[in-house]
Structure formats: structure tokens, C-alpha cells
Amino acid sequence: MPGFLQATHEWFKMYKIPDGKPPNKFAFGGEAKNKDFAENIITETHHYWEELIQNKTDKGELSCSTVCVEDSPYKISIDEAENIVKQSHECGPAMPRDQSVNRWHFVQLQ
């Protein structure tokens, strides 16, 4: 897909401009990295995710209860999860949504 990488870069650079924000800046001087670099980042973040769901981080107390991660030591039954939900506080009214989220913008590149 010729031009796709450049178009993606431009979109991430400019998508906040219509809201009055400056263009985004990128690491590595905006240079695209190769497949090996991307796969290493994916592997590294997966490792962090695994530590998180195993509660092996020093980031404070985190409830790791799950009904769907089979090998997690924190796996609980659906009945246990439903009991947790029943014991939680009732939700309050929804907060109003800022209407600016419904505004569409178009940026024409020259």
C-alpha cells in the first residue's frame, strides 16, 4: 500500500490540530521502525501484561480476579464474580457528555 505509512504518520501528527492543539511529535525523529523493532515492543508489553495479571508488579494493590484467563491464579467462577458485582455500590447518574465530542473536523493538507 504505497503511501499508507506516510498517511498514517500524517494523521497521528495532525488529528488534534482542529481542537487548537499543536501537531504531535514522535519519538525517533518520526522515523518508522522495522518489523523486528515492533515485534520486540509487542513481546515486551505482553511480558508487562502477564506480570500485571499475575499481580507480580510493585505498582500497588490490584484486583486480578478474572473469569476468563484460564492459567491465572486469580481465576474465579462466574458465580463469585456476580457476587462481587452485587456487593458493589450502585452506579450514579451518567455524567453529561461534552458536545464537542460530536464535532467533526477536516484538515486539508497542501
C-alpha positions as CSV (number, residue, x, y, z in Angstrom):
1,M,0.0,0.0,0.0
2,P,2.3,2.8,-1.2
3,G,1.9,6.0,0.8
4,F,0.0,4.3,3.7
5,L,2.8,4.7,6.2
6,Q,3.2,8.4,5.4
7,A,-0.6,8.9,5.5
8,T,-0.8,7.2,8.9
9,H,2.1,9.3,10.2
10,E,0.4,12.5,9.0
11,W,-2.9,11.5,10.6
12,F,-1.3,10.9,14.0
13,K,0.7,14.1,13.6
14,M,-2.3,16.3,12.8
15,Y,-5.5,14.9,14.2
16,K,-5.6,17.2,17.3
17,I,-4.9,20.4,15.3
18,P,-8.6,21.3,14.8
19,D,-9.1,21.4,18.5
20,G,-6.4,24.1,18.7
21,K,-3.6,21.8,19.9
22,P,-0.1,21.7,18.3
23,P,0.9,18.9,16.0
24,N,2.1,15.7,17.8
25,K,5.8,15.0,18.0
26,F,7.2,11.5,17.6
27,A,10.0,9.5,19.1
28,F,13.0,8.6,16.9
29,G,12.5,11.9,15.0
30,G,9.4,10.5,13.4
31,E,11.3,7.7,11.7
32,A,9.3,4.5,11.1
33,K,10.9,1.4,12.8
34,N,11.2,-2.1,11.2
35,K,9.3,-5.3,11.9
36,D,11.8,-6.6,14.4
37,F,11.6,-3.4,16.5
38,A,7.8,-3.7,16.5
39,E,7.8,-7.3,17.5
40,N,10.2,-6.6,20.3
41,I,7.9,-3.9,21.6
42,I,4.9,-6.3,21.4
43,T,6.8,-9.0,23.3
44,E,8.0,-6.6,26.0
45,T,4.5,-5.1,26.6
46,H,3.0,-8.7,26.6
47,H,5.5,-9.5,29.3
48,Y,4.4,-6.5,31.4
49,W,0.7,-7.5,30.8
50,E,1.5,-11.0,32.1
51,E,3.1,-9.6,35.2
52,L,0.1,-7.4,35.7
53,I,-2.5,-10.2,35.5
54,Q,-0.3,-12.4,37.7
55,N,-0.1,-9.5,40.2
56,K,3.7,-9.6,40.1
57,T,4.3,-5.8,39.9
58,D,5.2,-3.3,42.6
59,K,2.5,-0.9,41.3
60,G,0.3,-1.2,44.4
61,E,-2.7,-3.4,45.1
62,L,-4.6,-4.5,42.0
63,S,-7.6,-6.8,41.9
64,C,-6.6,-9.5,39.4
65,S,-9.8,-11.6,39.6
66,T,-10.8,-13.0,36.2
67,V,-13.3,-15.3,34.9
68,C,-11.6,-15.9,31.5
69,V,-7.8,-16.2,31.9
70,E,-7.5,-19.9,32.4
71,D,-4.0,-20.1,33.8
72,S,-4.4,-17.2,36.2
73,P,-4.0,-18.0,39.9
74,Y,-6.8,-15.4,40.4
75,K,-9.4,-17.2,38.2
76,I,-12.8,-17.1,39.9
77,S,-16.1,-18.6,38.9
78,I,-18.9,-16.6,37.3
79,D,-21.0,-17.0,40.5
80,E,-18.2,-15.4,42.5
81,A,-17.9,-12.6,40.0
82,E,-21.6,-12.0,40.1
83,N,-21.5,-11.8,43.9
84,I,-18.7,-9.2,43.7
85,V,-20.9,-7.1,41.4
86,K,-23.9,-7.5,43.6
87,Q,-21.9,-6.2,46.6
88,S,-20.6,-3.1,44.8
89,H,-22.1,0.3,45.1
90,E,-24.9,1.2,42.8
91,C,-23.9,3.4,39.8
92,G,-25.0,7.0,40.0
93,P,-26.5,9.0,37.1
94,A,-24.4,9.4,34.0
95,M,-22.3,12.5,33.7
96,P,-23.3,14.8,30.8
97,R,-21.2,14.4,27.7
98,D,-19.4,17.4,26.3
99,Q,-21.0,18.2,22.9
100,S,-17.5,18.8,21.4
101,V,-17.2,15.1,21.0
102,N,-19.8,15.3,18.3
103,R,-17.9,17.9,16.3
104,W,-16.3,16.6,13.1
105,H,-13.2,18.3,11.5
106,F,-11.5,18.1,8.2
107,V,-7.9,19.1,7.7
108,Q,-6.8,19.5,4.1
109,L,-3.1,19.0,3.6
110,Q,-1.4,21.1,0.9
